[in-house]
Amino acid sequence: MTTRMSRFLQVLFFGAFLIFVAAIIWTAESDHRQTRTDEPSYGEFMQKVEAGDVREVTLYVSSGAYELDGEYSRPMNRRFHLAVFKEAAPDITRQLREKGVLIKVKESPVGKSWLGLIVVAVPILLLVGFFILLERRLRQDVGGSRALTIRTGIGYDLHRLEAGRKLIVGGIELEFDKGPAGHSDGDVVAHALCDALLGAAGLGDIGTHFPDTDPKWKGADSMIFLQHARKLLDEKKLAIGHVDAVVILERPKLGPHFPKMREALGRALGVEPAKIHLKAKTNEGVDAVGRGEAIAAYVVATLVAR
Ligand code: MG
């Protein structure tokens, strides 16, 4: 079943449920208004019979108690209903006959109890159907590509550092004698962040959207990638919950520049800087990053469905 179909049926079931309940309430209410029905005790009823105030009686016979339905002659247009023990029935009918009251004897209305059953069962079935569909749809959401309540994505990037390139990290330029080689400005934080966002949204990676074979992106400001990712998230009705990043670089020290980086990244993504968390590490002199030949970043992003 398609999601649209399931949603349609869900609305239909719930709508039918509401209409049914409203109809029951309305019917009960108008019945109540049209005819006033007394529910006298046995004693009260017999007093009425004695006084000659009962016009007609229908006796409903079932295996257990008998039910009496009928109309008074005084007061006019007033009905009554009472249940009596089987044993009391002969006595009542005798007294009614003596008073010349018309008595009809009928089988207990089976149809009425069926109707009662339907009135109870149909709304329950409609509601059950609604919840089954709701549960199915939620499960589809988990398995399918539709937005979950919370989604997480991871991103990683590394660029070689070369002399004569600008060192751009987290959307800002830092004073240094080397910078990342790359097709764009080589901002590892922006690239890893972009991948984390696209991953969380199930939209591939940065290469899918900005192939490095396209001359359009040569020397590009990586904030453009983030702005584009933001647009894609918007279209999928996803919002950024939180971003956490680790930047690995031997030199220079990044910590003092974090507030500016968070501001720049937040601006590109349209979120407050508080949602972006940055951490810096060195590689303890080990490997290419440790020797100062490269810069790397890991980012985890959490998205929430809007
Ligand atoms: Mg890159």
py3Dmol code that shows the C-alpha trace and the ligand (Angstrom):
import py3Dmol

protein = """\
ATOM      1  CA  MET A   1       0.000   0.000   0.000  1.00  0.00           C
ATOM      2  CA  THR A   2       1.372   3.410  -0.894  1.00  0.00           C
ATOM      3  CA  THR A   3       1.857   6.017   1.790  1.00  0.00           C
ATOM      4  CA  ARG A   4      -0.699   8.291   0.151  1.00  0.00           C
ATOM      5  CA  MET A   5      -3.260   5.496  -0.015  1.00  0.00           C
ATOM      6  CA  SER A   6      -2.622   4.583   3.600  1.00  0.00           C
ATOM      7  CA  ARG A   7      -2.971   8.203   4.693  1.00  0.00           C
ATOM      8  CA  PHE A   8      -6.210   8.521   2.706  1.00  0.00           C
ATOM      9  CA  LEU A   9      -7.661   5.396   4.337  1.00  0.00           C
ATOM     10  CA  GLN A  10      -6.563   6.636   7.726  1.00  0.00           C
ATOM     11  CA  VAL A  11      -8.415   9.915   7.249  1.00  0.00           C
ATOM     12  CA  LEU A  12     -11.412   7.990   5.899  1.00  0.00           C
ATOM     13  CA  PHE A  13     -11.533   5.605   8.860  1.00  0.00           C
ATOM     14  CA  PHE A  14     -11.138   8.331  11.412  1.00  0.00           C
ATOM     15  CA  GLY A  15     -13.648  10.578   9.630  1.00  0.00           C
ATOM     16  CA  ALA A  16     -16.187   7.731   9.446  1.00  0.00           C
ATOM     17  CA  PHE A  17     -15.597   7.025  13.119  1.00  0.00           C
ATOM     18  CA  LEU A  18     -16.306  10.643  14.054  1.00  0.00           C
ATOM     19  CA  ILE A  19     -19.420  10.795  11.835  1.00  0.00           C
ATOM     20  CA  PHE A  20     -20.714   7.548  13.316  1.00  0.00           C
ATOM     21  CA  VAL A  21     -20.207   8.699  16.881  1.00  0.00           C
ATOM     22  CA  ALA A  22     -21.783  12.060  16.078  1.00  0.00           C
ATOM     23  CA  ALA A  23     -24.787  10.284  14.487  1.00  0.00           C
ATOM     24  CA  ILE A  24     -25.252   8.090  17.564  1.00  0.00           C
ATOM     25  CA  ILE A  25     -25.122  11.069  19.894  1.00  0.00           C
ATOM     26  CA  TRP A  26     -27.470  13.062  17.679  1.00  0.00           C
ATOM     27  CA  THR A  27     -29.991  10.206  17.406  1.00  0.00           C
ATOM     28  CA  ALA A  28     -29.921   9.548  21.127  1.00  0.00           C
ATOM     29  CA  GLU A  29     -30.321  13.234  21.850  1.00  0.00           C
ATOM     30  CA  SER A  30     -33.254  13.761  19.463  1.00  0.00           C
ATOM     31  CA  ASP A  31     -34.999  10.589  20.753  1.00  0.00           C
ATOM     32  CA  HIS A  32     -34.641  11.935  24.204  1.00  0.00           C
ATOM     33  CA  ARG A  33     -36.148  15.255  23.206  1.00  0.00           C
ATOM     34  CA  GLN A  34     -39.072  13.882  21.170  1.00  0.00           C
ATOM     35  CA  THR A  35     -40.624  11.490  23.662  1.00  0.00           C
ATOM     36  CA  ARG A  36     -40.316  11.564  27.348  1.00  0.00           C
ATOM     37  CA  THR A  37     -40.072   8.089  28.733  1.00  0.00           C
ATOM     38  CA  ASP A  38     -40.726   7.313  32.365  1.00  0.00           C
ATOM     39  CA  GLU A  39     -39.038   4.438  34.069  1.00  0.00           C
ATOM     40  CA  PRO A  40     -41.421   3.744  36.926  1.00  0.00           C
ATOM     41  CA  SER A  41     -40.820   1.135  39.614  1.00  0.00           C
ATOM     42  CA  TYR A  42     -43.123  -1.888  39.732  1.00  0.00           C
ATOM     43  CA  GLY A  43     -45.110  -0.327  42.555  1.00  0.00           C
ATOM     44  CA  GLU A  44     -45.494   3.033  40.828  1.00  0.00           C
ATOM     45  CA  PHE A  45     -46.585   1.316  37.644  1.00  0.00           C
ATOM     46  CA  MET A  46     -49.227  -0.736  39.428  1.00  0.00           C
ATOM     47  CA  GLN A  47     -50.588   2.432  41.045  1.00  0.00           C
ATOM     48  CA  LYS A  48     -50.958   3.924  37.568  1.00  0.00           C
ATOM     49  CA  VAL A  49     -52.750   0.786  36.382  1.00  0.00           C
ATOM     50  CA  GLU A  50     -55.046   0.935  39.402  1.00  0.00           C
ATOM     51  CA  ALA A  51     -55.827   4.600  38.693  1.00  0.00           C
ATOM     52  CA  GLY A  52     -56.676   3.741  35.077  1.00  0.00           C
ATOM     53  CA  ASP A  53     -53.903   5.949  33.714  1.00  0.00           C
ATOM     54  CA  VAL A  54     -52.379   3.322  31.406  1.00  0.00           C
ATOM     55  CA  ARG A  55     -53.596   3.343  27.830  1.00  0.00           C
ATOM     56  CA  GLU A  56     -51.640   0.539  26.167  1.00  0.00           C
ATOM     57  CA  VAL A  57     -48.873  -1.928  26.945  1.00  0.00           C
ATOM     58  CA  THR A  58     -46.526  -4.041  24.884  1.00  0.00           C
ATOM     59  CA  LEU A  59     -45.031  -6.952  26.770  1.00  0.00           C
ATOM     60  CA  TYR A  60     -41.667  -8.091  25.446  1.00  0.00           C
ATOM     61  CA  VAL A  61     -41.023 -11.687  26.325  1.00  0.00           C
ATOM     62  CA  SER A  62     -37.534 -13.101  26.661  1.00  0.00           C
ATOM     63  CA  SER A  63     -36.016 -15.960  28.655  1.00  0.00           C
ATOM     64  CA  GLY A  64     -35.084 -13.770  31.597  1.00  0.00           C
ATOM     65  CA  ALA A  65     -36.923 -10.641  32.640  1.00  0.00           C
ATOM     66  CA  TYR A  66     -39.953  -9.329  30.778  1.00  0.00           C
ATOM     67  CA  GLU A  67     -40.072  -5.768  29.590  1.00  0.00           C
ATOM     68  CA  LEU A  68     -43.068  -3.515  29.472  1.00  0.00           C
ATOM     69  CA  ASP A  69     -43.321  -0.665  27.022  1.00  0.00           C
ATOM     70  CA  GLY A  70     -46.323   1.551  26.569  1.00  0.00           C
ATOM     71  CA  GLU A  71     -48.161   4.805  26.882  1.00  0.00           C
ATOM     72  CA  TYR A  72     -50.117   6.470  29.646  1.00  0.00           C
ATOM     73  CA  SER A  73     -53.472   8.036  29.035  1.00  0.00           C
ATOM     74  CA  ARG A  74     -52.582  10.489  31.787  1.00  0.00           C
ATOM     75  CA  PRO A  75     -50.340  12.409  31.378  1.00  0.00           C
ATOM     76  CA  MET A  76     -50.795  12.458  27.629  1.00  0.00           C
ATOM     77  CA  ASN A  77     -47.978  11.485  25.251  1.00  0.00           C
ATOM     78  CA  ARG A  78     -45.854  10.129  28.045  1.00  0.00           C
ATOM     79  CA  ARG A  79     -44.332   6.714  27.513  1.00  0.00           C
ATOM     80  CA  PHE A  80     -43.042   4.292  30.071  1.00  0.00           C
ATOM     81  CA  HIS A  81     -40.611   1.440  30.178  1.00  0.00           C
ATOM     82  CA  LEU A  82     -39.911  -1.055  32.929  1.00  0.00           C
ATOM     83  CA  ALA A  83     -38.526  -4.527  33.404  1.00  0.00           C
ATOM     84  CA  VAL A  84     -40.398  -7.019  35.569  1.00  0.00           C
ATOM     85  CA  PHE A  85     -39.720 -10.524  36.786  1.00  0.00           C
ATOM     86  CA  LYS A  86     -41.206 -13.312  34.713  1.00  0.00           C
ATOM     87  CA  GLU A  87     -43.194 -14.452  37.773  1.00  0.00           C
ATOM     88  CA  ALA A  88     -44.934 -11.088  38.085  1.00  0.00           C
ATOM     89  CA  ALA A  89     -46.165 -11.116  34.466  1.00  0.00           C
ATOM     90  CA  PRO A  90     -49.442 -13.096  34.932  1.00  0.00           C
ATOM     91  CA  ASP A  91     -50.500 -10.815  37.769  1.00  0.00           C
ATOM     92  CA  ILE A  92     -49.780  -7.667  35.765  1.00  0.00           C
ATOM     93  CA  THR A  93     -51.561  -8.881  32.627  1.00  0.00           C
ATOM     94  CA  ARG A  94     -54.577  -9.899  34.667  1.00  0.00           C
ATOM     95  CA  GLN A  95     -54.846  -6.493  36.299  1.00  0.00           C
ATOM     96  CA  LEU A  96     -54.328  -4.728  32.976  1.00  0.00           C
ATOM     97  CA  ARG A  97     -57.099  -6.793  31.362  1.00  0.00           C
ATOM     98  CA  GLU A  98     -59.413  -5.985  34.262  1.00  0.00           C
ATOM     99  CA  LYS A  99     -58.812  -2.293  33.565  1.00  0.00           C
ATOM    100  CA  GLY A 100     -59.470  -2.835  29.891  1.00  0.00           C
ATOM    101  CA  VAL A 101     -55.951  -1.911  28.809  1.00  0.00           C
ATOM    102  CA  LEU A 102     -54.895  -3.114  25.407  1.00  0.00           C
ATOM    103  CA  ILE A 103     -51.991  -5.604  25.749  1.00  0.00           C
ATOM    104  CA  LYS A 104     -49.718  -6.735  22.955  1.00  0.00           C
ATOM    105  CA  VAL A 105     -47.274  -9.562  23.583  1.00  0.00           C
ATOM    106  CA  LYS A 106     -44.109  -9.689  21.489  1.00  0.00           C
ATOM    107  CA  GLU A 107     -40.856 -11.566  21.393  1.00  0.00           C
ATOM    108  CA  SER A 108     -37.999  -9.529  22.755  1.00  0.00           C
ATOM    109  CA  PRO A 109     -36.789  -7.461  19.818  1.00  0.00           C
ATOM    110  CA  VAL A 110     -33.771  -9.304  18.527  1.00  0.00           C
ATOM    111  CA  GLY A 111     -33.269  -6.648  15.861  1.00  0.00           C
ATOM    112  CA  LYS A 112     -32.854  -4.068  18.542  1.00  0.00           C
ATOM    113  CA  SER A 113     -29.989  -5.931  20.176  1.00  0.00           C
ATOM    114  CA  TRP A 114     -28.329  -6.406  16.773  1.00  0.00           C
ATOM    115  CA  LEU A 115     -28.627  -2.700  16.221  1.00  0.00           C
ATOM    116  CA  GLY A 116     -27.064  -2.095  19.620  1.00  0.00           C
ATOM    117  CA  LEU A 117     -24.209  -4.402  18.713  1.00  0.00           C
ATOM    118  CA  ILE A 118     -23.611  -2.599  15.422  1.00  0.00           C
ATOM    119  CA  VAL A 119     -23.733   0.781  17.128  1.00  0.00           C
ATOM    120  CA  VAL A 120     -20.987  -0.342  19.486  1.00  0.00           C
ATOM    121  CA  ALA A 121     -18.934  -2.456  17.085  1.00  0.00           C
ATOM    122  CA  VAL A 122     -18.701  -0.209  14.019  1.00  0.00           C
ATOM    123  CA  PRO A 123     -16.978   2.765  15.676  1.00  0.00           C
ATOM    124  CA  ILE A 124     -14.617   0.402  17.492  1.00  0.00           C
ATOM    125  CA  LEU A 125     -13.732  -1.352  14.214  1.00  0.00           C
ATOM    126  CA  LEU A 126     -13.197   2.005  12.497  1.00  0.00           C
ATOM    127  CA  LEU A 127     -10.940   3.146  15.286  1.00  0.00           C
ATOM    128  CA  VAL A 128      -8.999  -0.133  15.255  1.00  0.00           C
ATOM    129  CA  GLY A 129      -8.549   0.237  11.471  1.00  0.00           C
ATOM    130  CA  PHE A 130      -7.279   3.758  11.968  1.00  0.00           C
ATOM    131  CA  PHE A 131      -4.663   2.669  14.502  1.00  0.00           C
ATOM    132  CA  ILE A 132      -3.535  -0.323  12.419  1.00  0.00           C
ATOM    133  CA  LEU A 133      -2.934   2.018   9.481  1.00  0.00           C
ATOM    134  CA  LEU A 134      -1.212   4.546  11.711  1.00  0.00           C
ATOM    135  CA  GLU A 135       1.116   1.885  13.084  1.00  0.00           C
ATOM    136  CA  ARG A 136       1.859   0.600   9.559  1.00  0.00           C
ATOM    137  CA  ARG A 137       2.630   4.091   8.362  1.00  0.00           C
ATOM    138  CA  LEU A 138       4.980   4.764  11.269  1.00  0.00           C
ATOM    139  CA  ARG A 139       6.782   1.500  10.522  1.00  0.00           C
ATOM    140  CA  GLN A 140       7.033   2.451   6.843  1.00  0.00           C
ATOM    141  CA  ASP A 141       8.549   5.737   7.890  1.00  0.00           C
ATOM    142  CA  VAL A 142      11.235   3.906   9.821  1.00  0.00           C
ATOM    143  CA  GLY A 143      12.072   1.563   6.952  1.00  0.00           C
ATOM    144  CA  GLY A 144      11.538   3.936   4.048  1.00  0.00           C
ATOM    145  CA  SER A 145      13.101   7.198   3.019  1.00  0.00           C
ATOM    146  CA  ARG A 146      10.476   9.357   4.666  1.00  0.00           C
ATOM    147  CA  ALA A 147      11.492  11.596   7.529  1.00  0.00           C
ATOM    148  CA  LEU A 148      12.031   9.939  10.877  1.00  0.00           C
ATOM    149  CA  THR A 149      11.631  11.935  14.010  1.00  0.00           C
ATOM    150  CA  ILE A 150      15.416  11.980  14.442  1.00  0.00           C
ATOM    151  CA  ARG A 151      18.091  11.122  11.877  1.00  0.00           C
ATOM    152  CA  THR A 152      21.846  11.045  12.212  1.00  0.00           C
ATOM    153  CA  GLY A 153      24.597  11.345   9.601  1.00  0.00           C
ATOM    154  CA  ILE A 154      28.374  11.111   9.668  1.00  0.00           C
ATOM    155  CA  GLY A 155      30.882  12.938   7.490  1.00  0.00           C
ATOM    156  CA  TYR A 156      34.643  12.762   7.040  1.00  0.00           C
ATOM    157  CA  ASP A 157      37.094  14.740   4.941  1.00  0.00           C
ATOM    158  CA  LEU A 158      40.843  15.153   4.534  1.00  0.00           C
ATOM    159  CA  HIS A 159      42.878  17.545   2.391  1.00  0.00           C
ATOM    160  CA  ARG A 160      46.611  17.710   1.816  1.00  0.00           C
ATOM    161  CA  LEU A 161      48.220  20.943   2.968  1.00  0.00           C
ATOM    162  CA  GLU A 162      50.313  22.795   0.427  1.00  0.00           C
ATOM    163  CA  ALA A 163      52.347  25.973   0.580  1.00  0.00           C
ATOM    164  CA  GLY A 164      50.797  29.008  -1.059  1.00  0.00           C
ATOM    165  CA  ARG A 165      47.173  27.946  -0.444  1.00  0.00           C
ATOM    166  CA  LYS A 166      44.820  29.814   1.852  1.00  0.00           C
ATOM    167  CA  LEU A 167      44.022  27.964   5.065  1.00  0.00           C
ATOM    168  CA  ILE A 168      40.233  27.976   5.206  1.00  0.00           C
ATOM    169  CA  VAL A 169      38.597  26.045   8.036  1.00  0.00           C
ATOM    170  CA  GLY A 170      34.966  26.239   9.140  1.00  0.00           C
ATOM    171  CA  GLY A 171      34.203  29.063   6.733  1.00  0.00           C
ATOM    172  CA  ILE A 172      36.940  31.444   7.881  1.00  0.00           C
ATOM    173  CA  GLU A 173      40.476  32.138   6.715  1.00  0.00           C
ATOM    174  CA  LEU A 174      43.348  31.617   9.160  1.00  0.00           C
ATOM    175  CA  GLU A 175      46.872  33.067   9.045  1.00  0.00           C
ATOM    176  CA  PHE A 176      49.223  30.242   8.036  1.00  0.00           C
ATOM    177  CA  ASP A 177      51.865  29.445   5.446  1.00  0.00           C
ATOM    178  CA  LYS A 178      50.036  26.390   4.091  1.00  0.00           C
ATOM    179  CA  GLY A 179      46.504  25.593   3.071  1.00  0.00           C
ATOM    180  CA  PRO A 180      44.409  22.655   1.794  1.00  0.00           C
ATOM    181  CA  ALA A 181      44.896  21.561  -1.805  1.00  0.00           C
ATOM    182  CA  GLY A 182      41.637  20.837  -3.543  1.00  0.00           C
ATOM    183  CA  HIS A 183      39.200  21.640  -6.278  1.00  0.00           C
ATOM    184  CA  SER A 184      37.243  24.053  -4.077  1.00  0.00           C
ATOM    185  CA  ASP A 185      38.628  26.048  -1.138  1.00  0.00           C
ATOM    186  CA  GLY A 186      39.304  22.718   0.623  1.00  0.00           C
ATOM    187  CA  ASP A 187      37.404  23.514   3.818  1.00  0.00           C
ATOM    188  CA  VAL A 188      37.400  20.095   5.541  1.00  0.00           C
ATOM    189  CA  VAL A 189      34.870  21.100   8.191  1.00  0.00           C
ATOM    190  CA  ALA A 190      32.387  22.363   5.610  1.00  0.00           C
ATOM    191  CA  HIS A 191      32.867  19.273   3.441  1.00  0.00           C
ATOM    192  CA  ALA A 192      32.530  16.755   6.285  1.00  0.00           C
ATOM    193  CA  LEU A 193      29.547  18.710   7.621  1.00  0.00           C
ATOM    194  CA  CYS A 194      27.916  18.703   4.205  1.00  0.00           C
ATOM    195  CA  ASP A 195      28.374  14.923   3.971  1.00  0.00           C
ATOM    196  CA  ALA A 196      26.958  14.418   7.462  1.00  0.00           C
ATOM    197  CA  LEU A 197      23.859  16.468   6.592  1.00  0.00           C
ATOM    198  CA  LEU A 198      23.330  14.774   3.238  1.00  0.00           C
ATOM    199  CA  GLY A 199      23.899  11.373   4.851  1.00  0.00           C
ATOM    200  CA  ALA A 200      21.352  12.035   7.583  1.00  0.00           C
ATOM    201  CA  ALA A 201      18.828  13.142   4.966  1.00  0.00           C
ATOM    202  CA  GLY A 202      19.555  10.116   2.783  1.00  0.00           C
ATOM    203  CA  LEU A 203      20.668  12.341  -0.089  1.00  0.00           C
ATOM    204  CA  GLY A 204      24.042  10.885  -1.053  1.00  0.00           C
ATOM    205  CA  ASP A 205      27.228  12.864  -0.503  1.00  0.00           C
ATOM    206  CA  ILE A 206      28.921  16.077  -1.505  1.00  0.00           C
ATOM    207  CA  GLY A 207      30.350  14.476  -4.669  1.00  0.00           C
ATOM    208  CA  THR A 208      26.831  13.650  -5.874  1.00  0.00           C
ATOM    209  CA  HIS A 209      25.776  17.275  -5.722  1.00  0.00           C
ATOM    210  CA  PHE A 210      29.068  19.059  -6.493  1.00  0.00           C
ATOM    211  CA  PRO A 211      31.270  16.806  -8.633  1.00  0.00           C
ATOM    212  CA  ASP A 212      34.925  17.924  -8.518  1.00  0.00           C
ATOM    213  CA  THR A 213      35.060  17.344 -12.277  1.00  0.00           C
ATOM    214  CA  ASP A 214      32.745  20.338 -12.744  1.00  0.00           C
ATOM    215  CA  PRO A 215      34.783  23.505 -13.372  1.00  0.00           C
ATOM    216  CA  LYS A 216      31.908  25.463 -11.832  1.00  0.00           C
ATOM    217  CA  TRP A 217      33.145  24.448  -8.358  1.00  0.00           C
ATOM    218  CA  LYS A 218      36.830  25.279  -8.929  1.00  0.00           C
ATOM    219  CA  GLY A 219      38.004  27.395  -6.009  1.00  0.00           C
ATOM    220  CA  ALA A 220      34.404  27.577  -4.774  1.00  0.00           C
ATOM    221  CA  ASP A 221      33.579  28.955  -1.356  1.00  0.00           C
ATOM    222  CA  SER A 222      32.439  25.822   0.503  1.00  0.00           C
ATOM    223  CA  MET A 223      29.723  27.801   2.274  1.00  0.00           C
ATOM    224  CA  ILE A 224      27.814  27.469  -1.022  1.00  0.00           C
ATOM    225  CA  PHE A 225      27.744  23.685  -0.475  1.00  0.00           C
ATOM    226  CA  LEU A 226      26.264  24.170   2.979  1.00  0.00           C
ATOM    227  CA  GLN A 227      23.677  26.630   1.694  1.00  0.00           C
ATOM    228  CA  HIS A 228      22.671  24.089  -0.937  1.00  0.00           C
ATOM    229  CA  ALA A 229      22.488  21.296   1.658  1.00  0.00           C
ATOM    230  CA  ARG A 230      20.265  23.544   3.765  1.00  0.00           C
ATOM    231  CA  LYS A 231      17.907  23.985   0.815  1.00  0.00           C
ATOM    232  CA  LEU A 232      17.743  20.221   0.255  1.00  0.00           C
ATOM    233  CA  LEU A 233      16.955  19.654   3.940  1.00  0.00           C
ATOM    234  CA  ASP A 234      14.219  22.271   3.764  1.00  0.00           C
ATOM    235  CA  GLU A 235      12.657  20.450   0.830  1.00  0.00           C
ATOM    236  CA  LYS A 236      12.635  17.220   2.833  1.00  0.00           C
ATOM    237  CA  LYS A 237      11.157  19.066   5.818  1.00  0.00           C
ATOM    238  CA  LEU A 238      14.200  18.305   7.938  1.00  0.00           C
ATOM    239  CA  ALA A 239      15.759  20.720  10.391  1.00  0.00           C
ATOM    240  CA  ILE A 240      19.228  20.632  11.910  1.00  0.00           C
ATOM    241  CA  GLY A 241      19.047  19.513  15.520  1.00  0.00           C
ATOM    242  CA  HIS A 242      22.742  19.542  16.344  1.00  0.00           C
ATOM    243  CA  VAL A 243      26.161  19.278  14.750  1.00  0.00           C
ATOM    244  CA  ASP A 244      29.320  17.999  16.436  1.00  0.00           C
ATOM    245  CA  ALA A 245      32.711  18.146  14.732  1.00  0.00           C
ATOM    246  CA  VAL A 246      36.318  17.143  15.354  1.00  0.00           C
ATOM    247  CA  VAL A 247      39.005  18.929  13.356  1.00  0.00           C
ATOM    248  CA  ILE A 248      42.454  17.305  13.296  1.00  0.00           C
ATOM    249  CA  LEU A 249      45.384  19.575  12.555  1.00  0.00           C
ATOM    250  CA  GLU A 250      48.894  19.937  14.029  1.00  0.00           C
ATOM    251  CA  ARG A 251      49.187  23.697  13.590  1.00  0.00           C
ATOM    252  CA  PRO A 252      47.951  26.437  13.945  1.00  0.00           C
ATOM    253  CA  LYS A 253      45.765  26.295  17.068  1.00  0.00           C
ATOM    254  CA  LEU A 254      42.070  26.337  16.097  1.00  0.00           C
ATOM    255  CA  GLY A 255      40.338  26.797  19.464  1.00  0.00           C
ATOM    256  CA  PRO A 256      40.480  30.602  19.559  1.00  0.00           C
ATOM    257  CA  HIS A 257      38.797  30.764  16.132  1.00  0.00           C
ATOM    258  CA  PHE A 258      35.861  28.504  16.976  1.00  0.00           C
ATOM    259  CA  PRO A 259      33.364  31.294  17.795  1.00  0.00           C
ATOM    260  CA  LYS A 260      33.899  32.842  14.351  1.00  0.00           C
ATOM    261  CA  MET A 261      33.727  29.446  12.640  1.00  0.00           C
ATOM    262  CA  ARG A 262      30.479  28.554  14.394  1.00  0.00           C
ATOM    263  CA  GLU A 263      29.041  31.884  13.348  1.00  0.00           C
ATOM    264  CA  ALA A 264      30.062  31.407   9.710  1.00  0.00           C
ATOM    265  CA  LEU A 265      28.759  27.814   9.591  1.00  0.00           C
ATOM    266  CA  GLY A 266      25.544  28.806  11.383  1.00  0.00           C
ATOM    267  CA  ARG A 267      24.980  31.631   8.906  1.00  0.00           C
ATOM    268  CA  ALA A 268      25.396  29.309   5.922  1.00  0.00           C
ATOM    269  CA  LEU A 269      23.018  26.736   7.422  1.00  0.00           C
ATOM    270  CA  GLY A 270      20.499  29.179   8.868  1.00  0.00           C
ATOM    271  CA  VAL A 271      20.875  27.903  12.433  1.00  0.00           C
ATOM    272  CA  GLU A 272      22.082  29.551  15.606  1.00  0.00           C
ATOM    273  CA  PRO A 273      25.790  28.956  16.378  1.00  0.00           C
ATOM    274  CA  ALA A 274      24.781  27.172  19.604  1.00  0.00           C
ATOM    275  CA  LYS A 275      23.700  24.193  17.484  1.00  0.00           C
ATOM    276  CA  ILE A 276      27.203  23.780  16.093  1.00  0.00           C
ATOM    277  CA  HIS A 277      29.867  22.308  18.286  1.00  0.00           C
ATOM    278  CA  LEU A 278      33.545  22.207  17.307  1.00  0.00           C
ATOM    279  CA  LYS A 279      36.492  20.374  18.820  1.00  0.00           C
ATOM    280  CA  ALA A 280      40.156  20.423  17.803  1.00  0.00           C
ATOM    281  CA  LYS A 281      42.751  17.642  18.000  1.00  0.00           C
ATOM    282  CA  THR A 282      46.336  17.208  16.932  1.00  0.00           C
ATOM    283  CA  ASN A 283      47.495  13.847  15.625  1.00  0.00           C
ATOM    284  CA  GLU A 284      50.388  13.685  18.123  1.00  0.00           C
ATOM    285  CA  GLY A 285      52.941  13.969  15.349  1.00  0.00           C
ATOM    286  CA  VAL A 286      51.841  10.655  13.833  1.00  0.00           C
ATOM    287  CA  ASP A 287      50.958  10.060  10.189  1.00  0.00           C
ATOM    288  CA  ALA A 288      50.499  12.672   7.473  1.00  0.00           C
ATOM    289  CA  VAL A 289      48.229  14.830   9.641  1.00  0.00           C
ATOM    290  CA  GLY A 290      50.754  14.598  12.478  1.00  0.00           C
ATOM    291  CA  ARG A 291      53.571  15.665  10.180  1.00  0.00           C
ATOM    292  CA  GLY A 292      51.546  18.730   9.198  1.00  0.00           C
ATOM    293  CA  GLU A 293      50.940  17.488   5.668  1.00  0.00           C
ATOM    294  CA  ALA A 294      47.154  17.274   5.924  1.00  0.00           C
ATOM    295  CA  ILE A 295      44.054  18.466   7.721  1.00  0.00           C
ATOM    296  CA  ALA A 296      41.058  16.224   8.491  1.00  0.00           C
ATOM    297  CA  ALA A 297      37.619  16.524  10.045  1.00  0.00           C
ATOM    298  CA  TYR A 298      34.875  14.251  11.355  1.00  0.00           C
ATOM    299  CA  VAL A 299      31.323  15.534  11.741  1.00  0.00           C
ATOM    300  CA  VAL A 300      28.169  14.027  13.146  1.00  0.00           C
ATOM    301  CA  ALA A 301      24.903  15.798  12.370  1.00  0.00           C
ATOM    302  CA  THR A 302      21.475  15.182  13.882  1.00  0.00           C
ATOM    303  CA  LEU A 303      18.365  16.168  11.962  1.00  0.00           C
ATOM    304  CA  VAL A 304      14.818  16.389  13.207  1.00  0.00           C
ATOM    305  CA  ALA A 305      11.663  16.125  11.132  1.00  0.00           C
ATOM    306  CA  ARG A 306       9.675  19.348  11.010  1.00  0.00           C
TER     307      ARG A 306
END
"""
ligand_1 = """\
1
MG
Mg 36.904 17.874 0.594
"""
view = py3Dmol.view(width=600, height=400)
view.addModel(protein, "pdb")
view.setStyle({"model": 0}, {"cartoon": {"style": "trace"}})
view.addModel(ligand_1, "xyz")
view.setStyle({"model": 1}, {"stick": {}})
view.zoomTo()
view.show()
